[in-house]
Amino acid sequence: MRIGIDARMYQSGVAGIGRYSQNLIKNLLEIDHDDEFVLFMTSEDYREFKNQNANIKMTNQNVKIVITDIKHYSLSEQTKLPGIIAKEKLDLMHFLNFNYPVRYRGKFIVTIHDLTLFFFPETAKETNTLKRMAFSYIFKNAVKNAAQVIAVSQNTKKDIIKKLKIKNSKVKVIYEAADDKVFSEVSLKNIEKIKSRYRIGNTPVILYVGQFRPHKNVKGLLDAFKLLRQERPVKLVLLGKSEGIDKIEKNKDILTPGFVSNEELASWYKIASVFCFPSFYEGFGLPGLEAMRSGTPVVASKTSSLPEIYKDAAIYFDPSKPNDIVDKIKIVLSNEKMSKNLSEKGKYISQQYSWRKTAQETLKVYKSVIQ
């Protein structure tokens, strides 16, 4: 098989699609030396790819890199990318997100991470109404025209079927995972360095990892933090791309390191007393699973995919009620036995997911579609 993968979002940081791209591709290349892979990447993506995969054995016959500095969600993605892909004479193309070029006529599959665009249109990155309409059109066509759709959770599959009227058999659920090596092997030296840099000391730390778009409900977490800080010393650490950080109230107990490396992220998970995920809607909820893999207790919204993924390894709250968020955080901070129990459960649950399994299941989809 000659399989193309749109990897132009490879290095999109702590955003889930970047994580998905990096780990899926790495594991596909490790387990499959019989098929040919053509990776479409930007120059920056390729540099990151080489750094991350220096130890993977790749032959010229097994992997081809096509450098294309066409930005995702751009007009060129629709006008120029189809021709670039067509030149490679692929058996199958895999678009790792909904933003596929609608003029592309080859056989393809698409991974759908969530339906935020439809359920929370006001939180879409582009607030321009015309662009939102264009994205909606592209999204619907991607799902309609794909030979197979991969959903990252049963909840996302349910949303796709209900919202886009797609047959159940067309949507295959393949879960994501937390990178075992990154989040289980952490240097104590790095942890102490970060704690010293931010003057954390022994103060309990609440950690959030992700974007700052409205549906992520960081505002709800901030409201809860204000209430909790009135009762006890505590720090809140917000990790993620800088968009939206400037709107957050400046406070010595609210730390905003922004985008950090995998190594530093793993250290923050270890430093945290509790990981809080207040989102109104998630397709999978990868940061919470990464926290669990690190042994960090998790409290999360009882919404969308989160109970499906975290099962009984998290304490759940109503994300619309800051008081409920506070109550659940306090349970972890004040009950050492509960905290330890959540930590152990979280480690167990996180180990039920693996990127190797993700790659194996995805490879099965490739073969079933081509045959």
N, C-alpha and C positions, 0 to 999 in steps of 0.2 A: 504493500500500500504506500502511496505517496500522499502524506497528510500535511496540510497547511494549518498553521496556528497563528491567529492574530494576537501577537504579544506586545502590542504598542502601549499597553498599560502595565507593562512588566514592573516598572519601578515606581508605581504610584503610592509608595509609602505604606503607612499603616492602614490605608483604605483596603477593604476586603478583596477587591479585584486584583490589586497588586500582589497581595499574599497568595491568592488563588493562582495567578499566572505563574509566579515564581515556583511554587511547590508542585503544581501539576506538571509543568514542563520538566523540572528537575527529575521527578520520579518517572515520567514517561521515558526519558532518555536513559535512565538507569535500568529499566525493566525490559525495554524493547529495542533490540539491536537488529531486528529483521526488517522493519519498515523504515521508510524515509520520512524525515520531518523537515518541513520548510517553515522556518520561523520568521515572521514579518515583524521587524523591530525598528525603533528609532535608533539613532546613533547613541544616545544616552542609555537607552535600554540595553543595547549590545554591550556597552562597557560594564554595566552592572551584571549582565548575564555572564560575561567572561570571569568577572571577579568571584561570582557565587559558584560557578561550575567548573573551576579549574581542575578538580579531581575526577570529573566524570570522563570516562573514555568515550570519545566520539570520533567516528571516521568520516571522511569526506562523503562517503556514500550514505551515511546515516543521517547527517544533519546539514542543512544548508541555511545560511542566514541571509535574508533579503533586507537590506537597510532601506527603509522608507521613512523619511522624516515628515510623514503626514500625521498631523495631530488628530487625536480622537475627537469626535463630535464636530469636526470641521467640514466645510464644503468640499474640500479636496478629498476627504474620506469617501464622499459620494460620487465624485466625478473622476478621480484619478486612480483610486485604490482598486476598483474592479479590474482594470486593465493590467495592473501590476500583478495581481493574483492570478489572472487568467493565463499569463505568460508561463506560469510554473506547471501547467497541465496536471493539476492535482486530481486525485481520486476523491478527496474529501477535504473540506475546509472547516475548521473549528473557530468560530467567533466566541471569544471568552466573555463577551458582554453583548447587550442588545444592539449596540451601534454598528450594525453591519451595513455595507453599501447596497442599497435596494436594487441597483442595476446589475449586481453580480448574479450570474446565471448558472454557476456551478453548484454541485451538490454540497450542502453544508449542514452543520449542526450548530446550535447556539446554547450558551449557558445563561440562564436568567437567575440573577442573584436576589432580586426583590422587585416589588411593583410600587416602589415609592413614587415613581412618576405619576401613577394613576391615583393612589390613595392619599398622597400628600403633594399635590402639584405645586402648592405654594412654597414648598421647600426645595423644589428643583433648583439645581445650581444656576441655571439660566432662568431668570424671572421674566424674560421677554416672552410674551404670549405666543408670538409666531414661532419662536424656537421650540417652545414647549409642544406646540401642535406638531411641528416637524419631528421631534423626538417620539411623540406618541405614534405618529404614522410609521416611523422606522421600527419602533418596538413591535407594533402589531404585525407588520410585515415579516419581521424576523421570526416571530413565533409561527406565523401562518405558513411561511415558505420553507422553513427548516425541515430537513428529513427527520430530525429528532431534536427534542428540546431537553436539556439537562436543567433540573431545578436543584438548588442546594439544600432544600428541606421539604418535608411533606407539606408544611404550611405554605411555602412558596408555590408548590405544585397546585395546591388547592386554590390559591389566589389566581394562578394562571388559568386554570380550567374555568373558574367562576367568572372572572373578569373578561377573558378573551375568547371564551366559548371553544376551547380546544379539547379534543378527545383525550380521555385519561391515558390511553395507550401510547400517545405521542410524547408524553412527559415522563422522563426517567429521573428519579431522585438519586443523586450521588452526593453524599455529605463531604464537607470540608474537614479540616483537622488542625490541631496545634502542632507546630514543628517540635518534635520530641527533643532534638539536639539543642535547639536554640533556647527552649524554655525550661529545660531540666538541668542544664550545665551552666551554672552562673558563678563567676569569680567573686569571692568575698571581698577582694581588693577593690573591684569595681563598685560594689555596693557601698563600701565605706567611703569611697571617693565621692560618690553622688550625695550621700548623706551629709558629708562635710561641706560640699559645695553649696548645698541648699539649706544648711544649718537645721537639719531635721531633728537630730538628737533622738530622744525616746518618745517624741510626740506621735500619737497614732496618725496614720496616713490613709486617707480615702483616695482611691485611684480611679480615674476615668480615662479610657483610651478610645479615640475615634474622631469623627468629624464634629463640627459645631453647627450643623444645619438644624433648623427648627425641630424637625421630627425626632432628632436625637435627644431632645428634652434636657439639654445641659442646663437650661434655665431652671427646670424643676429641681435638678441636683443642687444648683446654687442656692435656691430658696431653702432647700432642706439643710444645706450646710450652714446657712445663717442661723437657723433655729438650733442646730446641734452645737454650734460654737458658743451659744449663750449658756450652755450647760457644762461644757468641758473643753480643754485644749485639744485641738485637732487641726490637721492640715489637709487641704484638698489639692491634688495634683491632676492637672488636665493635660493629657498628651494627645497630639494630633497636629495636622497641618494648621498653619497659622491663620487661615481664613476664619474670621469670627472671633478670634482671641482678643482683638483690640476692643471688642464691645464688652468684654468681661471686666467687672469692677476690680480696680487695683486694690490688692489687700496682701499684707505680709503672710497671711496664712493660706493664700491661694497661689499655687505655683503653676506657671504655664511654660514649661520647657519647649513646647512646640513639637516639631517632628524630630524624632530621635532614631538612632541606629537600632538594629535588632538587638545588639549587645546591651545597649543602655535600656531598651524597653524591657528586656528580660530581668535586668537589675531592678527596675521600678516595680515589676510584678512581685519580686521577692521582698522589696522594702515595704510594700503596701500592707496595711493591717486588714483591709477589706477592699474588694473591687466592686464598684457600683455601676450598674448599666441601666440607666433610667429611660431608655429609648421607647418611643411609642410604637415603633415598627422596625423589625429586623428580618432580613431574609434568612440569616443563619445565626449571627451573633458570635463571630470568631473571637473578638477580644476576651469575652467571658470564658471561653474554652481555653484560651492561652493562659489566662489567670489561673484557672483550675490546674492546668498542667504544671504551673509554677508552685502549686500548693497554696494559693491565695484564696481565702473564703470569698464567695460571690453572693451579692444580693442583686436582684434584677427585676425588671418589669414582668408582670404576669401577662404578657401580650405576645402576639404573633408567634414566631418560631421558638422563642427562648425557653419555655417549659418543655418543648419537644426535644431540644438539644441538651439542656442542662439537667433535665429530669429532677431527681430529688437531691441533687448536689448543690442547689442554690436555695436561698430564702427569697420569696417573691413579694412584691409590693404593687400597689396601684400607682402607676407613674403620674397620674393627675393629682395625687395627694402628697404634698411635701411632708406632712406629718407622718404618713405611712412610711415614706422613704427613711425618715429619721428613726422611726421605731425599729425598722429592720436593721439599719446600720448599728444601732445601739445594742441589739441582741448580740451581734458579732463582737463588738468592742468590749462588752461587759461580761460576756460569758465565754471563758477560755475553753471550756469543754465543748460548747457548741462550735466555736471557731475551729478547734482541732478536728471535730467531726466533719465539718464542711470541707476542710482542707483534704482530709483523707478520701471522702466521697468524690470530691472534685478531681483528684488525681486519678481515681479509678474510672470515672466517667470519661475523662479526657483521653484515656488510653484505649477506649473503645473505638475511637476515630483515628485513622491514619492516612497520611497523604499517599502512602504506597497503595492502600486500598482504593483511594480516590482515583489514582492513575490506572489501576487494574480494571476498575469498573468503567472508566472512560474508554479505555482501549477496547473493551467488549462492545461498547456502543459503536465505536468506529467500525469494527468488523461486521457487526450486524447490519449497519446502514449500507456498507459497501457491498456486502453479499446479497 
